[in-house]
Amino acid sequence: MSAAVPGQALRPSTKPSHLAEYRPYIENYPWTREKRITFLIGIDFGTIHSTSVVAVADKGHQLLAGSAKLKSTPVGTGEYNSHRIPSKIAIFHYHAEALGRKPRCAMLFGHAVDHALENGKIRDKDVVDLLKLFLFPEYAGSENGTHDPLMRQTRESHERLVNKIKTKYQGQVLYVQPEHGEWGSKTVNNTEDVIVAYFEFIWQETLGRIAEQMEIRQNSGKAWENLRKILKQESHVAVSVPMSWGETTQNRFLELLGRAGLPSSTTIVPEAVAAALCHFDNTSELGDDKDEPLNMIVADIGGATVDVAGVSKYFLDGSARFREIVKQKGILHGSLKLNEYMARHVGEAFGVWGLESVLVELGWTRDKWFRHIKDGFETAKRSFDITENGKEYYRIELPRIDSSADLDYARSFAQHANFILDDTGLWVSSGFIKAVYDTWLQEIIKVIRESCDEYAEKFPNGVSPLLALCGYGSLPPYVLRKCKEEFPKQQVVLVERGEIPLIAMGNIVTLRRADLFYDVLARYSYGIRVDIPWEHVDATSQTDGQLDADRGGDGKYLPDRAAWIIRQGQSLVGPKRLFFLEGRTRLTGSYPFHWDIDILSSSHPEVVGAEKYAAVSRAIEAEKIQVVERYPVGLTYNICGCKSMKSPPGMPGKKTIEIEYRVKMDCTGISPTLSLYIPAKDGTFKKRLDENWEKEDRYTKILDISLGPIHAHTVFGDHPRAQLDRA
């Protein structure tokens, strides 16, 4: 019987979205200089759940030195009302043989997997989860069976699914989304292909969520295609990673993201660092601030790993920066270990004979029992606490246990002071759960204490840092209570509550304040079109026959050339984010001398390299240089105070003026500005070009333009990891 879910038309959201106002930008792509935006996308690829958050940077936002607070839209809500997308996939027959079609293998993702399981359209054996574990070195080491049992079991389940796809469906799968039907396809040869498929799904969900908020119909039309191009070409993406991953694992992760269609500029951020930055951004200003520095040790307790980082907010030249105050640490001891401990302790409490008797009466295998215990506890543990008037028992839901014909007989074998087995599941005493938690927390408390001791040793007179805990699903009230008992001298807080996507939002903060962490490189070269004095051409290039032939009139100038102030690949986060260029040019005609000031851009490195003296007109024809905008200016004597001269030989009937010019590119704001200056008298600047010349010299500013949002002009160098300053 087919388990296909028919495609559905897009249902426009009834909730207002900050993304809706940008719909005209999508329809009018490609953009002009002023009318452009950059999508900022933060992704947290979790072991249990994944999250993606979208924000937009445009020219209306604050300076880079300001706070990173932006309106954001979480991905994955839809009809499931949860943006935490399960990190799991499933396969099923997409077309029934009875319809006269060859059976196809369809792949479901995330919430749709749980939905299909609930409706009985797929079976447990066709579902795989814990996809993130594939990237850990311990996963590869599990092949010989001597390593972590969770890694070994996960690897075996992944390989079973891949083998089924290869043998039964010749490796061919269709991607299916309940709301929209088929949206892609893939050939699956190994587990890596399955992981890439999940990444493709997260990227597709991100794209679809933006489309929904903008009321763009998915998979059809110009607006949809434009949106796909924009996310690929006009977005900055940051994805969080565990601190335990080394450079090799990080590079492999980036390679898989690239295969899934994410931009080549995608960068990575340590998970605990992202959490710390989001908390700082939520609770304080990242701009000019006279507050005391804030120190924090953050522990991110995830599904697979526990990451601990010490982060301090301090102030340099009046603006906030971040530094590392203790060495970052990561251990493979996340909440999945807690689930494993629970399943194991339940089995030990029942005893071998008692558990086997229960399983016989339920008709379950030992693996099925333990899987349901772990899955049920994943939900039950989130509200756990020990209080005077708290619950005595917590229920671990066991699916379809009420359909067992021999449940009453099974219950008789499950007699235990800490357990009650009924048709809703297994009820476990709070004392039993506390003992399991305490066992699991020992390693976590140990690594947190190491960080606290390291801080105390480095800063013996320092104020104790805030201890911040985060990790959705892993942090019930009891964990907070236990940490307060273990660290009585510190303020312990829970900084991730409910559905707040702390780490994904921290990735957005990292992108918004990229200047604090990365070598932010210019995506384009920018300059102006001028006539260059032949004497300013380097000696080697003066022997070029083409350049010599281009010399006009008296041969003193090389006309129609580009003077570049910003070069592609140049860092835009220099000491003061100010860039200067100076030169001399010649205008021909008569007062008022007409000057068409062309603002040039290029993404071709040769125009600032081997072809730096190439004629602009020829480069435009070759599509190596673009004219961003033309600004006609008429220079009168009152503006420049420069006497005109007789025209040179070969240019009869015209006069000329020679003037110096200076160009400034100001990248201190969210919208870089380009300004052009000429001297106020005699065509010559009196003061040497330095950071104070504008205060000391007389000049005329004849051009002052915004180039649009800075994020549209930047890329991050060499996929760096977000690096904090060192204390």
C-alpha positions in Angstrom: 0.0 0.0 0.0 1.4 3.4 -1.0 2.4 5.8 1.8 2.6 8.8 -0.5 1.3 12.1 0.7 -0.3 14.1 -2.1 1.2 17.5 -2.7 -0.6 20.6 -1.5 -0.8 24.1 -2.7 1.0 26.8 -0.7 -1.1 28.2 2.1 -0.1 31.8 2.7 0.7 32.5 6.4 -1.8 34.5 8.3 0.8 35.8 10.7 2.7 39.0 9.7 6.3 38.5 8.9 9.2 40.9 8.7 10.2 39.0 5.5 7.1 40.0 3.6 8.4 43.6 3.1 11.3 42.2 1.0 9.1 40.5 -1.6 9.7 43.3 -4.1 13.4 42.7 -3.8 13.0 39.1 -4.9 10.8 40.0 -7.9 13.3 42.7 -9.1 16.5 40.6 -8.9 19.2 41.2 -10.0 19.4 44.3 -7.9 20.7 47.9 -8.2 23.4 49.2 -5.9 20.9 50.7 -3.4 18.1 48.2 -3.6 19.8 45.0 -2.2 19.6 42.9 0.8 21.7 40.0 2.3 20.1 37.0 4.0 21.8 36.0 7.2 21.1 32.3 8.0 22.1 30.5 11.2 21.9 26.7 11.3 22.3 24.4 14.3 22.7 20.8 13.0 21.8 18.9 16.1 22.0 15.2 17.0 18.3 15.1 18.0 16.9 18.3 16.4 18.1 20.8 13.9 17.2 24.5 13.7 17.5 27.2 11.0 16.9 30.9 11.5 16.7 33.6 8.9 17.4 37.3 9.3 17.9 40.1 6.7 20.7 42.7 6.7 19.8 45.8 4.7 21.0 49.4 4.7 18.5 50.4 7.4 20.1 48.5 10.2 22.5 49.7 12.8 26.2 50.2 12.5 28.4 47.1 12.8 29.6 48.4 16.1 26.1 48.2 17.4 24.1 45.3 18.8 23.2 42.5 16.6 19.5 42.4 17.4 17.6 41.6 14.2 14.1 40.4 13.5 14.3 36.7 12.7 12.2 33.9 11.3 12.7 30.3 12.5 12.4 27.6 9.9 10.3 24.5 10.2 7.3 25.7 12.1 4.6 25.1 9.4 1.7 22.9 10.5 3.9 21.2 13.1 4.2 24.3 15.3 7.8 23.6 16.1 11.0 25.0 14.5 13.1 22.2 16.1 13.2 19.8 13.2 13.9 16.1 14.1 17.3 15.0 12.7 15.9 11.9 11.1 14.8 10.5 7.7 12.6 7.6 6.5 12.0 5.7 3.3 8.8 4.1 1.9 7.1 3.1 -1.4 6.0 6.2 -3.2 3.9 4.4 -5.9 2.0 1.2 -5.5 2.7 -1.6 -8.0 -1.1 -2.0 -8.2 -1.2 1.4 -10.1 0.9 -0.1 -12.9 4.0 1.8 -11.9 7.3 0.6 -10.7 7.8 1.1 -6.9 9.8 4.2 -6.2 11.7 4.8 -3.0 10.7 8.1 -1.4 12.5 9.8 1.4 10.8 11.8 4.2 12.5 14.2 6.6 12.1 15.7 10.0 8.6 16.2 11.3 7.1 14.3 8.4 8.8 11.2 9.6 7.1 11.4 13.0 3.8 12.2 11.4 4.0 9.2 9.1 4.9 6.9 12.0 1.9 8.1 14.0 -0.3 7.4 11.0 1.1 4.0 10.5 2.4 4.8 6.9 5.9 3.8 7.7 7.6 1.4 10.0 10.3 1.9 12.6 12.8 -0.2 10.7 12.7 2.3 7.8 13.6 5.2 10.0 17.1 6.4 10.9 18.1 9.2 13.2 21.2 10.5 15.0 22.5 11.6 11.6 25.1 13.9 13.2 26.9 11.0 14.8 28.1 10.0 11.3 30.6 12.9 11.4 32.3 11.9 14.6 35.6 10.0 14.4 34.2 7.5 16.9 31.5 6.6 14.3 34.2 5.4 11.9 36.0 3.6 14.7 32.9 1.6 15.6 33.3 -0.7 12.7 35.4 -3.3 14.6 32.7 -3.4 17.4 35.1 -2.5 20.2 34.0 1.2 20.6 31.0 3.0 21.9 27.9 0.8 21.6 25.7 3.8 20.6 28.0 4.6 17.7 28.1 0.9 16.6 24.3 0.6 16.8 23.8 3.9 14.9 26.2 2.9 12.2 24.5 -0.5 11.8 21.1 1.2 11.4 22.4 3.7 8.8 24.1 0.9 6.8 20.9 -1.3 6.8 18.9 1.6 5.3 21.5 2.3 2.7 21.7 -1.4 1.7 18.0 -1.5 1.4 17.9 1.5 -0.9 20.7 0.1 -3.0 19.4 -3.5 -3.4 15.6 -2.8 -3.6 15.6 0.5 -5.4 18.9 0.5 -7.2 20.0 3.4 -5.1 17.4 5.8 -6.5 15.3 8.0 -4.1 12.8 10.8 -4.5 12.6 13.6 -1.9 9.0 14.1 -0.7 7.5 16.9 1.3 3.9 16.4 2.5 2.9 19.9 1.7 4.4 20.1 -1.8 5.0 16.5 -3.0 8.2 15.7 -4.8 11.0 18.3 -4.6 14.2 16.5 -5.6 15.9 13.2 -6.2 19.2 11.5 -5.5 21.4 8.5 -6.0 22.3 6.9 -2.7 25.5 4.9 -2.6 26.6 5.3 1.0 25.6 6.9 4.3 27.4 10.1 3.3 24.8 10.6 0.6 22.0 10.2 3.2 23.6 12.9 5.4 23.8 15.2 2.3 20.2 14.5 1.6 19.2 15.7 5.1 21.3 18.9 4.6 19.5 19.5 1.3 16.2 19.2 3.2 17.3 21.8 5.8 18.3 24.1 3.0 15.0 23.5 1.2 13.1 24.1 4.4 14.9 27.4 4.8 14.1 28.4 1.2 10.5 27.2 1.6 10.0 29.1 4.9 11.2 32.4 3.3 8.9 31.7 0.3 6.0 31.1 2.6 6.5 34.3 4.5 6.8 36.2 1.2 3.8 34.4 -0.3 5.9 33.0 -3.1 4.6 29.7 -4.5 7.2 27.0 -4.1 8.8 25.1 -7.0 7.4 27.3 -9.7 7.6 30.8 -11.2 10.3 33.5 -11.6 10.1 34.7 -8.0 10.9 31.2 -6.7 13.8 30.8 -9.1 15.1 34.3 -8.1 14.9 33.3 -4.4 16.9 30.2 -5.0 19.6 32.2 -6.7 19.6 34.9 -4.0 20.1 32.4 -1.2 23.0 30.8 -3.1 24.6 34.1 -4.1 23.4 36.8 -1.7 23.5 35.1 1.7 25.9 34.5 4.6 25.5 31.2 6.4 27.0 30.1 9.8 26.6 26.6 11.0 27.5 25.6 14.6 29.9 22.6 15.3 30.9 20.7 18.5 34.2 21.8 20.0 35.5 18.3 19.9 35.6 18.3 16.1 39.1 18.8 14.8 40.0 20.6 11.6 39.7 17.4 9.4 36.1 16.8 10.6 35.2 20.5 10.2 36.5 20.5 6.6 34.6 17.3 5.8 31.5 18.9 7.3 31.9 22.0 5.1 32.4 19.7 2.1 29.1 18.0 2.7 27.3 21.3 3.2 28.7 22.4 -0.2 27.4 19.2 -1.8 23.9 20.0 -0.4 23.9 23.4 -2.1 24.9 25.8 0.7 27.0 28.8 -0.3 30.7 28.3 -0.6 31.1 31.2 2.0 29.4 29.1 4.7 31.4 29.4 7.9 31.4 27.5 11.2 31.0 28.5 14.9 31.7 26.5 18.0 28.3 25.7 19.6 29.0 27.0 23.1 30.5 30.2 21.6 27.4 30.8 19.6 25.2 30.3 22.7 27.4 32.8 24.7 27.2 35.4 22.0 23.4 35.1 21.7 23.0 35.5 25.5 25.3 38.6 25.5 23.3 40.1 22.6 20.0 39.4 24.4 21.1 40.9 27.7 23.4 43.8 26.9 24.5 46.1 24.1 27.3 45.2 21.8 28.0 48.8 20.9 29.4 51.7 22.9 29.0 50.7 26.5 30.4 51.8 29.9 29.3 48.7 31.7 31.8 46.5 33.4 33.1 43.6 31.4 31.0 40.4 31.7 32.5 37.0 32.2 30.6 33.8 31.5 31.3 30.1 31.4 28.7 28.5 29.2 27.9 24.7 29.1 26.0 23.6 26.1 24.6 20.1 26.8 23.5 18.7 23.5 22.4 15.3 22.3 25.8 13.9 21.5 28.3 16.3 23.1 28.8 18.7 26.0 30.7 21.8 25.1 32.1 24.3 27.6 33.5 27.7 26.7 34.6 30.7 28.7 33.7 33.9 27.0 34.2 37.5 28.2 32.7 40.7 26.8 35.1 43.6 27.1 35.5 47.0 25.6 38.1 48.3 23.2 37.9 51.9 22.0 34.4 52.1 23.3 33.0 49.1 21.4 32.4 45.6 22.7 34.6 42.7 21.7 34.7 39.0 22.9 37.6 37.0 24.2 38.3 33.5 25.4 38.9 33.4 29.2 39.4 29.6 29.5 40.2 27.0 27.0 37.3 25.6 25.1 36.4 21.9 26.0 34.2 19.3 24.5 33.3 15.7 25.5 31.1 13.1 23.9 28.7 12.8 26.8 25.4 14.4 25.8 21.8 13.6 26.6 21.9 10.4 24.5 24.2 9.0 27.2 21.5 9.8 29.7 18.9 7.9 27.7 21.4 5.0 27.5 21.9 5.0 31.2 18.1 5.0 31.8 17.5 2.0 29.5 20.4 0.1 31.1 19.4 0.9 34.7 15.8 -0.2 34.0 17.1 -3.5 32.5 19.3 -4.1 35.5 16.5 -3.3 38.0 14.2 -5.8 36.3 16.9 -8.4 36.2 17.6 -10.7 33.3 14.7 -13.1 34.0 12.2 -10.5 34.9 12.9 -8.4 31.7 12.9 -11.4 29.4 9.5 -12.5 30.9 8.0 -9.0 30.2 9.4 -9.1 26.7 7.9 -12.5 26.0 4.5 -11.4 27.1 4.6 -8.2 25.1 6.0 -9.9 22.0 8.9 -7.4 21.8 12.6 -8.0 21.2 15.1 -6.7 23.7 16.3 -4.1 21.1 12.8 -2.8 20.6 12.2 -2.5 24.4 15.4 -0.5 24.9 14.7 1.7 21.9 11.3 2.6 23.2 12.6 3.2 26.7 15.2 5.6 25.3 12.8 7.4 22.9 10.1 7.7 25.6 12.6 9.1 28.2 13.8 11.7 25.6 10.4 13.4 26.2 9.8 12.5 29.8 13.1 13.8 31.1 12.5 17.4 30.1 10.2 18.2 33.1 12.1 16.3 35.7 12.8 17.8 39.1 12.9 16.9 42.8 10.8 19.1 45.0 8.9 18.7 48.2 5.6 18.5 46.4 6.9 17.1 43.1 5.8 14.1 41.2 6.5 10.7 42.6 6.5 9.0 39.2 7.2 10.0 35.6 5.8 8.2 32.6 7.9 6.8 29.8 5.5 6.4 27.0 5.7 3.0 25.2 3.9 3.2 21.8 1.1 0.8 21.1 1.7 -1.1 24.4 -2.1 -1.0 25.1 -2.6 -3.3 22.1 -0.7 -6.1 23.7 -3.0 -9.1 24.4 -0.9 -10.2 27.4 -0.3 -6.9 29.0 -1.8 -8.0 32.3 0.4 -11.0 32.5 3.4 -8.9 31.5 2.6 -6.4 34.3 2.8 -9.3 36.8 6.5 -9.8 35.8 7.2 -6.0 36.1 6.6 -5.8 39.9 9.2 -3.4 41.2 9.2 -0.6 43.8 10.4 1.9 41.2 8.2 0.9 38.3 4.5 0.6 37.3 3.7 -0.9 33.9 0.3 0.0 32.5 -1.4 0.5 29.1 0.1 4.1 28.9 3.7 3.1 29.4 6.3 2.5 32.1 6.0 4.8 35.2 9.4 5.3 36.9 9.9 6.7 40.4 11.5 10.1 40.7 14.2 8.7 43.1 15.2 6.2 40.4 15.4 8.9 37.8 17.5 11.1 40.1 20.0 8.4 40.6 20.4 8.0 36.8 20.7 11.7 36.4 23.4 12.0 39.1 25.4 9.2 37.4 25.3 11.0 34.1 26.0 14.5 35.5 29.3 13.4 37.1 31.3 13.8 33.8 29.5 17.1 33.0 30.2 18.6 36.4 33.8 17.5 36.2 34.5 19.4 32.9 32.6 22.5 34.1 34.7 22.4 37.3 37.9 22.2 35.3 36.9 25.4 33.5 35.9 27.2 36.7 39.2 26.2 38.3 41.2 27.4 35.3 39.4 30.7 35.5 40.2 31.1 39.2 43.9 30.3 38.5 44.2 32.8 35.7 42.2 35.5 37.4 42.7 35.0 41.2 41.1 38.4 42.0 38.4 38.3 39.4 34.7 38.1 40.0 33.3 34.6 39.6 31.9 34.2 36.1 28.3 33.5 35.4 27.6 29.8 34.8 25.2 29.6 31.9 23.5 26.3 30.9 21.9 25.7 27.6 20.7 22.7 25.6 17.0 22.2 24.7 15.7 18.8 26.0 18.7 18.2 28.2 18.1 20.7 30.8 15.1 20.0 33.0 14.9 22.0 36.3 16.8 19.2 38.1 20.0 19.9 36.2 19.9 23.6 37.1 19.2 22.6 40.7 22.1 20.2 40.8 24.6 22.7 39.3 23.6 25.3 41.9 24.4 22.7 44.6 27.7 21.9 43.0 28.8 25.5 42.3 27.4 27.5 45.3 29.8 30.5 44.8 28.6 31.2 41.2 25.4 32.5 39.8 24.0 29.6 37.7 21.3 30.4 35.1 19.5 28.6 32.4 19.8 30.7 29.2 17.8 28.5 26.8 14.2 28.2 27.6 11.5 26.3 25.6 11.6 27.0 21.9 14.2 29.8 21.8 16.8 28.7 19.2 19.8 30.0 21.2 22.6 28.5 19.2 21.1 29.2 15.7 20.5 32.8 16.8 24.0 32.9 18.1 25.2 32.1 14.6 23.1 35.1 13.3 24.9 37.3 15.9 28.3 36.0 14.6 27.3 36.9 11.0 26.0 40.3 12.0 29.2 41.0 13.9 31.5 39.1 11.6 34.2 41.8 11.9 34.9 40.5 15.4 35.8 36.9 14.3 36.8 36.7 10.7 39.0 38.1 8.1 36.1 39.8 6.3 37.2 40.1 2.6 35.9 42.3 -0.1 33.7 40.5 -2.6 34.3 43.0 -5.3 36.9 45.6 -6.3 35.6 49.2 -6.3 37.1 52.3 -7.9 36.5 55.2 -10.3 37.3 55.8 -14.0 40.1 58.4 -14.5 42.9 59.4 -16.9 46.2 58.3 -15.3 49.4 60.3 -15.7 51.9 58.2 -17.7 54.6 58.9 -15.2 52.5 57.0 -12.6 52.5 53.8 -14.7 55.2 51.5 -13.5 58.3 51.1 -15.7 57.6 47.5 -16.7 54.1 48.3 -18.0 55.4 51.4 -19.9 57.0 48.9 -22.3 53.6 47.5 -23.2 52.9 48.4 -26.8 49.1 48.6 -26.3 49.5 51.0 -23.4 51.9 53.1 -25.4 49.4 53.3 -28.3 46.6 54.3 -25.9 48.5 57.5 -24.8 46.5 60.5 -26.0 47.4 64.0 -27.1 50.7 65.0 -25.7 51.3 61.5 -24.3 51.3 62.6 -20.7 48.1 60.7 -19.8 46.7 57.3 -20.2 43.0 57.8 -20.6 40.0 55.6 -19.6 41.7 53.7 -16.8 40.5 52.3 -13.4 41.8 53.6 -10.1 40.9 51.0 -7.5 40.4 51.9 -3.9 39.2 48.5 -2.7 40.5 45.3 -4.2 38.7 42.0 -4.3 40.0 39.8 -1.4 41.2 42.8 0.6 40.2 42.7 4.3 37.4 45.3 5.1 38.1 45.2 8.8 41.4 47.1 8.9 42.4 49.0 12.0 39.9 51.9 11.3 37.9 50.4 8.4 38.8 53.5 6.3 40.5 53.2 2.9 42.1 56.0 0.9 43.3 56.5 -2.6 44.9 59.6 -4.2 45.9 60.5 -7.7 45.9 63.1 -10.4 43.8 63.3 -13.5 43.1 65.7 -16.4 39.9 67.1 -17.7 39.5 68.5 -21.2 37.0 71.2 -22.4 36.3 74.5 -20.8 34.6 75.8 -17.7 32.5 74.4 -16.4 34.6 71.3 -17.1 32.4 68.2 -17.4 33.4 65.1 -15.5 31.4 61.9 -15.8 32.4 60.1 -12.6 31.9 56.4 -13.1 31.9 54.2 -10.0 33.4 50.8 -11.1 33.1 47.4 -9.7 34.7 44.1 -10.7 34.9 40.5 -9.4 37.8 39.6 -11.8 41.1 39.5 -9.9 43.1 40.2 -13.1 41.8 43.8 -13.4 43.7 44.6 -10.3 46.6 42.3 -11.2 48.0 41.6 -14.7 45.5 43.9 -16.4 45.5 46.8 -13.9 46.2 49.3 -16.6 43.6 47.9 -19.1 41.2 50.3 -20.7 37.9 50.4 -18.9 35.8 50.5 -22.1 37.4 47.3 -23.3 37.1 45.6 -19.9 33.4 46.6 -19.8 32.9 44.9 -23.3 34.6 41.8 -21.9 32.3 41.9 -18.9 35.2 42.2 -16.5 34.2 45.6 -15.2 30.8 47.0 -14.5 29.8 50.6 -14.1 27.9 50.7 -10.8 26.6 54.2 -11.4 27.6 57.4 -13.3 27.6 60.8 -11.7 28.0 63.8 -14.0 29.7 66.8 -12.4 30.4 70.3 -13.7 33.5 71.8 -12.2 33.4 75.6 -12.1 36.4 77.8 -11.2 34.7 78.6 -7.8 34.6 74.8 -7.1 38.2 73.9 -7.9 40.1 77.2 -8.1 42.3 75.8 -10.9 43.5 77.8 -13.9 42.8 76.2 -17.2 45.7 75.6 -19.6 46.0 75.6 -23.4 45.1 72.3 -25.0 48.0 70.0 -25.7 49.2 69.2 -29.3 46.7 67.0 -31.1 43.7 68.4 -29.1 43.0 71.8 -30.8 40.3 74.2 -29.6 40.1 72.8 -26.1 41.6 73.6 -22.7 42.5 71.4 -19.8 42.8 71.4 -16.1 44.9 69.0 -14.0 43.6 68.3 -10.6 44.5 65.9 -7.7 41.8 63.8 -6.2 41.3 61.7 -3.1 38.9 58.9 -2.6 37.8 57.5 0.8 35.9 54.3 1.4 34.3 54.2 4.8 33.4 50.7 6.0 32.6 51.6 9.6 28.9 51.4 9.0 26.4 48.8 7.7 26.4 50.7 4.4 29.9 51.5 3.1 30.2 55.0 1.6 32.5 56.2 -1.2 33.5 59.9 -1.1 35.5 61.8 -3.8 37.4 65.0 -2.9 39.2 67.6 -5.0 41.4 70.5 -3.7 39.6 73.8 -3.1 42.4 75.8 -4.8 45.0 75.3 -7.5 44.2 71.6 -8.0 46.7 70.6 -5.3 46.2 69.3 -1.8 48.4 71.1 0.7 48.4 68.4 3.5 49.8 65.0 3.2 47.2 62.2 3.1 46.8 60.7 6.6 43.9 60.1 8.9 43.7 63.8 9.9 44.0 65.5 6.4 40.2 66.2 6.3 40.5 68.3 9.4 43.5 70.2 8.2 43.1 70.8 4.5 40.8 72.8 2.3 38.8 70.6 -0.1 35.6 70.2 -2.0 33.6 67.0 -1.6 32.0 66.4 -5.0 30.7 62.9 -4.4 29.4 61.0 -1.4 27.4 57.7 -2.1 26.3 54.6 -0.3 27.2 51.3 -1.8 24.5 49.4 -0.1 24.7 46.9 2.9 28.2 45.8 3.8 27.2 42.2 4.0 26.5 42.2 0.3 30.1 43.2 -0.3 31.9 40.7 1.8 32.9 37.0 2.1 34.7 35.2 4.9 38.3 34.1 4.3 39.0 30.4 3.9 36.1 29.0 6.0 37.5 30.1 9.3 36.2 29.0 12.6 35.0 31.9 14.7 38.0 32.9 16.7 37.7 34.8 19.9 40.3 37.3 21.2 42.6 35.8 23.9 42.5 37.1 27.4 
